[in-house]
């Protein structure tokens, strides 16, 4: 038994456990040894706030810490806890998976672990690996996607279905012959026009996505980016996308970006979402019903500072 830990007054330990964010941190530190910065990225709080909470947990000896180079790493080790506090933590921990932030915390933790530069001897690589910072300081952070877009066919016509303020259109228009930016909201189209300076390679069209005004087989690529969860009947929109797509020139592809299935019911009230994301099976079924061939679905990498549900990209091609 760790005698020093056992001597901590119960009231102090209970007080430390009374703060929800500390419970989240303990859950993470039982899974992985983390630095202050890594914990801050997962729980999405300033490092100064995280440091204060970690200090509290360390003072009551619920977590251990060690120095690695200039960094301090923290970990919760069950074997270091007294039997009483070990049992207390296990009882609390078993209820945490029901909390709303559980899945998002685990998702961000997995991302951080994946991104670590791990040194095989002493794990110093993960705190010393600074290539990303060097690269971003030299070249910025926004060059990768535009560089990859140079691979698309410059003869394509692309339909940006539910274009909003024009994020996708802005990204694509330097690389294709024409973009048709479509939205049912005139206010959104006005915002896109202002943002894109009425580019000659972009046509702005106001119409319902479930009844597009475009002719059959008139575009090479159709994009639905964070749109379908707003639509009552996703199958109708996807069938319309199928109708306007043409084969040839490597086209005939629908690209759909949207949220993975989640349980944030408040999104229905606050943002008018009709669907709380989609499962793989749901997306595949919608694509099949529309007439597309095989559908490829990939979960997108998650930024550690994102607060929304995870995203996926689905691509389906006309046979």
MIFI-242625 format. One record per residue (C-alpha): residue in three letters; x, y, z; residue number from 1. Coordinates in nm, 4 decimals, decimal comma, always signed. Layout:
N
r; u; v; w; k
Ala; X; Y; Z; NUM;
...
END
This chain:
319
r; u; v; w; k
Unk; +0,0000; +0,0000; +0,0000; 1;
Unk; +0,1163; +0,3519; -0,0703; 2;
Unk; +0,1087; +0,4835; +0,2868; 3;
Unk; +0,1487; +0,8511; +0,1980; 4;
Unk; -0,1451; +0,8312; -0,0376; 5;
Unk; -0,3580; +0,6529; +0,2178; 6;
Unk; -0,2974; +0,9293; +0,4715; 7;
Unk; -0,4635; +1,1929; +0,2535; 8;
Unk; -0,7814; +1,3164; +0,4235; 9;
Unk; -1,0891; +1,1741; +0,2573; 10;
Unk; -1,2442; +1,5212; +0,2423; 11;
Unk; -0,9542; +1,6524; +0,0305; 12;
Unk; -0,9790; +1,3634; -0,2144; 13;
Unk; -1,3554; +1,4011; -0,2438; 14;
Unk; -1,3134; +1,7735; -0,3022; 15;
Unk; -1,0644; +1,7021; -0,5810; 16;
Unk; -1,3119; +1,4611; -0,7393; 17;
Unk; -1,5984; +1,7086; -0,7165; 18;
Unk; -1,4811; +1,9033; -1,0237; 19;
Unk; -1,6090; +1,7389; -1,3477; 20;
Unk; -1,3088; +1,8431; -1,5579; 21;
Unk; -1,0736; +1,6727; -1,3088; 22;
Unk; -1,2699; +1,3513; -1,3526; 23;
Unk; -1,2174; +1,3805; -1,7276; 24;
Unk; -0,8457; +1,4289; -1,6706; 25;
Unk; -0,8214; +1,1290; -1,4389; 26;
Unk; -0,9978; +0,9146; -1,6961; 27;
Unk; -0,7430; +1,0215; -1,9590; 28;
Unk; -0,4423; +0,9796; -1,7293; 29;
Unk; -0,5444; +0,6275; -1,6391; 30;
Unk; -0,5364; +0,5451; -2,0107; 31;
Unk; -0,2174; +0,7306; -2,1043; 32;
Unk; +0,0729; +0,9228; -1,9552; 33;
Unk; +0,0257; +1,2782; -2,0816; 34;
Unk; +0,1922; +1,6174; -2,0684; 35;
Unk; +0,0078; +1,9319; -1,9624; 36;
Unk; -0,0213; +2,0402; -2,3246; 37;
Unk; -0,1641; +1,7058; -2,4324; 38;
Unk; -0,4267; +1,7095; -2,1577; 39;
Unk; -0,5170; +2,0676; -2,2528; 40;
Unk; -0,5732; +1,9657; -2,6154; 41;
Unk; -0,8043; +1,6823; -2,5177; 42;
Unk; -1,0195; +1,8718; -2,2671; 43;
Unk; -0,9934; +2,1940; -2,4718; 44;
Unk; -0,8940; +2,4238; -2,1884; 45;
Unk; -0,6012; +2,6667; -2,1496; 46;
Unk; -0,2782; +2,5084; -2,0255; 47;
Unk; -0,2773; +2,7357; -1,7216; 48;
Unk; -0,6188; +2,6020; -1,6179; 49;
Unk; -0,5119; +2,2433; -1,6796; 50;
Unk; -0,1921; +2,2923; -1,4788; 51;
Unk; -0,3944; +2,4176; -1,1833; 52;
Unk; -0,6227; +2,1137; -1,1920; 53;
Unk; -0,3311; +1,8723; -1,2300; 54;
Unk; -0,1615; +2,0340; -0,9315; 55;
Unk; -0,4719; +1,9701; -0,7208; 56;
Unk; -0,4837; +1,6055; -0,8266; 57;
Unk; -0,1133; +1,5668; -0,7626; 58;
Unk; -0,1349; +1,7227; -0,4157; 59;
Unk; -0,3871; +1,4603; -0,3049; 60;
Unk; -0,1719; +1,1953; -0,4740; 61;
Unk; -0,4355; +1,0734; -0,7145; 62;
Unk; -0,1811; +1,1097; -0,9962; 63;
Unk; +0,1958; +1,0730; -1,0240; 64;
Unk; +0,4295; +1,2871; -1,2309; 65;
Unk; +0,7790; +1,2585; -1,3742; 66;
Unk; +1,0118; +1,4857; -1,5698; 67;
Unk; +1,1178; +1,4037; -1,9249; 68;
Unk; +1,3539; +1,6670; -2,0578; 69;
Unk; +1,1818; +1,9994; -2,0057; 70;
Unk; +0,8339; +1,8433; -1,9876; 71;
Unk; +0,6403; +1,6971; -1,6980; 72;
Unk; +0,4291; +1,3895; -1,7634; 73;
Unk; +0,1327; +1,2805; -1,5508; 74;
Unk; -0,0262; +0,9404; -1,4991; 75;
Unk; -0,2871; +0,7751; -1,2795; 76;
Unk; -0,1641; +0,4335; -1,1646; 77;
Unk; -0,4203; +0,2219; -0,9828; 78;
Unk; -0,1513; +0,0262; -0,7995; 79;
Unk; -0,0255; +0,3485; -0,6388; 80;
Unk; -0,3625; +0,4219; -0,4817; 81;
Unk; -0,4682; +0,2903; -0,1454; 82;
Unk; -0,7388; +0,0220; -0,1613; 83;
Unk; -0,9973; +0,2704; -0,0384; 84;
Unk; -0,9264; +0,5353; -0,2992; 85;
Unk; -0,8750; +0,2769; -0,5713; 86;
Unk; -1,2253; +0,1454; -0,5067; 87;
Unk; -1,3624; +0,5008; -0,4980; 88;
Unk; -1,2044; +0,5891; -0,8319; 89;
Unk; -1,3223; +0,2698; -1,0001; 90;
Unk; -1,6785; +0,3371; -0,8843; 91;
Unk; -1,6645; +0,6922; -1,0234; 92;
Unk; -1,4852; +0,5913; -1,3441; 93;
Unk; -1,7457; +0,3319; -1,4340; 94;
Unk; -2,0069; +0,6064; -1,4579; 95;
Unk; -1,8032; +0,8446; -1,6745; 96;
Unk; -1,8638; +0,6666; -2,0051; 97;
Unk; -2,2220; +0,7936; -1,9839; 98;
Unk; -2,1114; +1,1580; -1,9883; 99;
Unk; -2,1660; +1,3593; -2,3085; 100;
Unk; -1,7968; +1,4462; -2,3457; 101;
Unk; -1,6666; +1,0887; -2,3087; 102;
Unk; -1,6564; +0,9911; -2,6767; 103;
Unk; -1,5104; +1,3248; -2,7890; 104;
Unk; -1,2356; +1,3092; -2,5252; 105;
Unk; -1,1398; +0,9566; -2,6289; 106;
Unk; -1,1429; +1,0553; -2,9959; 107;
Unk; -0,9081; +1,3494; -2,9338; 108;
Unk; -0,6849; +1,1349; -2,7120; 109;
Unk; -0,6462; +0,8759; -2,9882; 110;
Unk; -0,5536; +1,1513; -3,2307; 111;
Unk; -0,2847; +1,2854; -2,9977; 112;
Unk; -0,1392; +0,9384; -2,9453; 113;
Unk; -0,1316; +0,8814; -3,3207; 114;
Unk; +0,0499; +1,2095; -3,3820; 115;
Unk; +0,3224; +1,1550; -3,1250; 116;
Unk; +0,6835; +1,1315; -3,2349; 117;
Unk; +0,7790; +0,8410; -3,0125; 118;
Unk; +1,1420; +0,7696; -2,9338; 119;
Unk; +1,1960; +0,3967; -2,8751; 120;
Unk; +1,4237; +0,4507; -2,5743; 121;
Unk; +1,2755; +0,7120; -2,3468; 122;
Unk; +0,9689; +0,8556; -2,5299; 123;
Unk; +1,1448; +1,1914; -2,5545; 124;
Unk; +1,0571; +1,2065; -2,9201; 125;
Unk; +0,6953; +1,2881; -2,8478; 126;
Unk; +0,7816; +1,6089; -2,6651; 127;
Unk; +1,0826; +1,7022; -2,8753; 128;
Unk; +0,9309; +1,6301; -3,2161; 129;
Unk; +0,8706; +1,9771; -3,3533; 130;
Unk; +0,8747; +1,9263; -3,7309; 131;
Unk; +0,5100; +2,0340; -3,7662; 132;
Unk; +0,5830; +2,3631; -3,5912; 133;
Unk; +0,8898; +2,4236; -3,8089; 134;
Unk; +0,7014; +2,3459; -4,1279; 135;
Unk; +0,4061; +2,5660; -4,0307; 136;
Unk; +0,6360; +2,8555; -3,9379; 137;
Unk; +0,8056; +2,8356; -4,2791; 138;
Unk; +0,5118; +2,7638; -4,5080; 139;
Unk; +0,1901; +2,8119; -4,3087; 140;
Unk; -0,0775; +2,5484; -4,2562; 141;
Unk; -0,2966; +2,5850; -4,5633; 142;
Unk; -0,0855; +2,4576; -4,8509; 143;
Unk; -0,1517; +2,0817; -4,8408; 144;
Unk; -0,5122; +2,0688; -4,9643; 145;
Unk; -0,4616; +2,3160; -5,2537; 146;
Unk; -0,1494; +2,1262; -5,3586; 147;
Unk; -0,3373; +1,7965; -5,3699; 148;
Unk; -0,6192; +1,9606; -5,5677; 149;
Unk; -0,3742; +2,0101; -5,8528; 150;
Unk; -0,4448; +1,6438; -5,9335; 151;
Unk; -0,8098; +1,7048; -6,0288; 152;
Unk; -0,9162; +1,7287; -6,3929; 153;
Unk; -0,9071; +2,0959; -6,5009; 154;
Unk; -1,1895; +2,0302; -6,7487; 155;
Unk; -1,4402; +1,9299; -6,4800; 156;
Unk; -1,7643; +2,1078; -6,3979; 157;
Unk; -1,8405; +2,0708; -6,0276; 158;
Unk; -2,1729; +2,1243; -5,8517; 159;
Unk; -2,1307; +2,2509; -5,4948; 160;
Unk; -2,4697; +2,1477; -5,3551; 161;
Unk; -2,5615; +2,3543; -5,0503; 162;
Unk; -2,2629; +2,5828; -5,1009; 163;
Unk; -2,3328; +2,8063; -4,8010; 164;
Unk; -2,0837; +3,0925; -4,7922; 165;
Unk; -1,8603; +2,9238; -5,0477; 166;
Unk; -1,5876; +2,7298; -4,8660; 167;
Unk; -1,5825; +2,4357; -5,1088; 168;
Unk; -1,6348; +2,6555; -5,4142; 169;
Unk; -1,3448; +2,8786; -5,3137; 170;
Unk; -1,1169; +2,5781; -5,2754; 171;
Unk; -1,2139; +2,4192; -5,6082; 172;
Unk; -1,2513; +2,7110; -5,8471; 173;
Unk; -0,8790; +2,7610; -5,9274; 174;
Unk; -0,8507; +2,3953; -6,0293; 175;
Unk; -1,1594; +2,3189; -6,2435; 176;
Unk; -1,3260; +2,4728; -6,5476; 177;
Unk; -1,6484; +2,5689; -6,3709; 178;
Unk; -1,8171; +2,5494; -6,0330; 179;
Unk; -2,1930; +2,5740; -5,9937; 180;
Unk; -2,2598; +2,7020; -5,6418; 181;
Unk; -2,6122; +2,6039; -5,5425; 182;
Unk; -2,8069; +2,6973; -5,2300; 183;
Unk; -3,1713; +2,7526; -5,1448; 184;
Unk; -3,0801; +3,0497; -4,9251; 185;
Unk; -3,0397; +3,3794; -5,1102; 186;
Unk; -2,8585; +3,5215; -4,8076; 187;
Unk; -2,5988; +3,2440; -4,8277; 188;
Unk; -2,5545; +3,2975; -5,2009; 189;
Unk; -2,5063; +3,6722; -5,1454; 190;
Unk; -2,2388; +3,5945; -4,8860; 191;
Unk; -2,0673; +3,3542; -5,1288; 192;
Unk; -2,0770; +3,6102; -5,4119; 193;
Unk; -1,9210; +3,8763; -5,1915; 194;
Unk; -1,6546; +3,6373; -5,0679; 195;
Unk; -1,5643; +3,5066; -5,4137; 196;
Unk; -1,5835; +3,8429; -5,5921; 197;
Unk; -1,8296; +3,7051; -5,8489; 198;
Unk; -1,5603; +3,4897; -6,0084; 199;
Unk; -1,6188; +3,4281; -6,3796; 200;
Unk; -1,5675; +3,0528; -6,3301; 201;
Unk; -1,8503; +3,0293; -6,0739; 202;
Unk; -2,2240; +3,0253; -6,1438; 203;
Unk; -2,4520; +3,0977; -5,8495; 204;
Unk; -2,7870; +2,9174; -5,8559; 205;
Unk; -3,0755; +2,9452; -5,6116; 206;
Unk; -3,2873; +2,6298; -5,5956; 207;
Unk; -3,4081; +2,3462; -5,3741; 208;
Unk; -3,1540; +2,0665; -5,3451; 209;
Unk; -3,4345; +1,8110; -5,3676; 210;
Unk; -3,5400; +1,9527; -5,7053; 211;
Unk; -3,2308; +2,0873; -5,8792; 212;
Unk; -3,2712; +2,3149; -6,1800; 213;
Unk; -2,9683; +2,1569; -6,3524; 214;
Unk; -3,0076; +1,9366; -6,6597; 215;
Unk; -2,9503; +1,5620; -6,6552; 216;
Unk; -2,5853; +1,4547; -6,6917; 217;
Unk; -2,4584; +1,8133; -6,6796; 218;
Unk; -2,1761; +1,7999; -6,4207; 219;
Unk; -1,8727; +1,5805; -6,3599; 220;
Unk; -1,8537; +1,5991; -5,9793; 221;
Unk; -2,1146; +1,6791; -5,7140; 222;
Unk; -2,0226; +1,7789; -5,3599; 223;
Unk; -2,2444; +1,7725; -5,0510; 224;
Unk; -2,0419; +1,9240; -4,7681; 225;
Unk; -2,2119; +1,9367; -4,4263; 226;
Unk; -2,5512; +1,9669; -4,5915; 227;
Unk; -2,7406; +1,6384; -4,5768; 228;
Unk; -2,8039; +1,6451; -4,2016; 229;
Unk; -3,0260; +1,9499; -4,2693; 230;
Unk; -3,2394; +1,7614; -4,5249; 231;
Unk; -3,5594; +1,5798; -4,4268; 232;
Unk; -3,5155; +1,3111; -4,6922; 233;
Unk; -3,1458; +1,2526; -4,7755; 234;
Unk; -3,2362; +0,9964; -5,0432; 235;
Unk; -3,4048; +1,2612; -5,2584; 236;
Unk; -3,0993; +1,4884; -5,2567; 237;
Unk; -2,8631; +1,2013; -5,3351; 238;
Unk; -3,0909; +1,0841; -5,6201; 239;
Unk; -3,0840; +1,4372; -5,7628; 240;
Unk; -2,7046; +1,4356; -5,7445; 241;
Unk; -2,7051; +1,1063; -5,9337; 242;
Unk; -2,9327; +1,2558; -6,2020; 243;
Unk; -2,7062; +1,5515; -6,2814; 244;
Unk; -2,3798; +1,3522; -6,2880; 245;
Unk; -2,2206; +1,2374; -6,6116; 246;
Unk; -1,9541; +0,9767; -6,6728; 247;
Unk; -1,6344; +1,0346; -6,8658; 248;
Unk; -1,3221; +1,2418; -6,7912; 249;
Unk; -1,2871; +1,0468; -6,4686; 250;
Unk; -1,6031; +1,2060; -6,3299; 251;
Unk; -1,9430; +1,0720; -6,2325; 252;
Unk; -1,8580; +1,0973; -5,8627; 253;
Unk; -2,0575; +1,2228; -5,5650; 254;
Unk; -1,8513; +1,3361; -5,2658; 255;
Unk; -2,0389; +1,3707; -4,9376; 256;
Unk; -1,8920; +1,5105; -4,6171; 257;
Unk; -2,1024; +1,4963; -4,3025; 258;
Unk; -2,1135; +1,4029; -3,9358; 259;
Unk; -2,0776; +1,0572; -3,7949; 260;
Unk; -2,3770; +0,9411; -3,5934; 261;
Unk; -2,3869; +1,1170; -3,2555; 262;
Unk; -2,6255; +1,1883; -2,9679; 263;
Unk; -2,6169; +1,5678; -2,9432; 264;
Unk; -2,9907; +1,6134; -2,9420; 265;
Unk; -2,9551; +1,9869; -2,8766; 266;
Unk; -2,8375; +2,0352; -3,2363; 267;
Unk; -3,1967; +1,9829; -3,3488; 268;
Unk; -3,3068; +2,2827; -3,1401; 269;
Unk; -3,0105; +2,5154; -3,1776; 270;
Unk; -2,9137; +2,4577; -3,5433; 271;
Unk; -3,2130; +2,2950; -3,7055; 272;
Unk; -3,0451; +1,9613; -3,7747; 273;
Unk; -3,2844; +1,6975; -3,9090; 274;
Unk; -3,0442; +1,4098; -3,8523; 275;
Unk; -2,7914; +1,3442; -3,5760; 276;
Unk; -2,5230; +1,2327; -3,8177; 277;
Unk; -2,5222; +0,9088; -4,0120; 278;
Unk; -2,3954; +0,5549; -3,9761; 279;
Unk; -2,2016; +0,3793; -4,2506; 280;
Unk; -2,4976; +0,1561; -4,3234; 281;
Unk; -2,7311; +0,4530; -4,3627; 282;
Unk; -2,5014; +0,6255; -4,6103; 283;
Unk; -2,4453; +0,3081; -4,8113; 284;
Unk; -2,8218; +0,2494; -4,8269; 285;
Unk; -2,8918; +0,6036; -4,9535; 286;
Unk; -2,6233; +0,5687; -5,2218; 287;
Unk; -2,7497; +0,2268; -5,3309; 288;
Unk; -3,1076; +0,3513; -5,3592; 289;
Unk; -2,9937; +0,6378; -5,5808; 290;
Unk; -2,8227; +0,3955; -5,8197; 291;
Unk; -2,4575; +0,4487; -5,7371; 292;
Unk; -2,2079; +0,1638; -5,7433; 293;
Unk; -1,9880; +0,0805; -5,4463; 294;
Unk; -1,9498; +0,3533; -5,1850; 295;
Unk; -1,6241; +0,4254; -5,0047; 296;
Unk; -1,6581; +0,5779; -4,6565; 297;
Unk; -1,3686; +0,7080; -4,4483; 298;
Unk; -1,3634; +0,8745; -4,1076; 299;
Unk; -1,1800; +1,2058; -4,1336; 300;
Unk; -0,8940; +1,3007; -3,9004; 301;
Unk; -1,0132; +1,5186; -3,6162; 302;
Unk; -0,8521; +1,8438; -3,5117; 303;
Unk; -0,7771; +1,8549; -3,1405; 304;
Unk; -0,9456; +2,1949; -3,1131; 305;
Unk; -1,2705; +2,0870; -3,2834; 306;
Unk; -1,5794; +2,0755; -3,0633; 307;
Unk; -1,8230; +1,9056; -3,2989; 308;
Unk; -1,8827; +1,5363; -3,3705; 309;
Unk; -1,6485; +1,3377; -3,5898; 310;
Unk; -1,6787; +1,3682; -3,9670; 311;
Unk; -1,6698; +1,1222; -4,2550; 312;
Unk; -1,6258; +1,1491; -4,6299; 313;
Unk; -1,8202; +0,9189; -4,8611; 314;
Unk; -1,7493; +0,8874; -5,2322; 315;
Unk; -1,9787; +0,7072; -5,4747; 316;
Unk; -1,9346; +0,6626; -5,8482; 317;
Unk; -2,1834; +0,6017; -6,1276; 318;
Unk; -2,1258; +0,2567; -6,2755; 319;
END
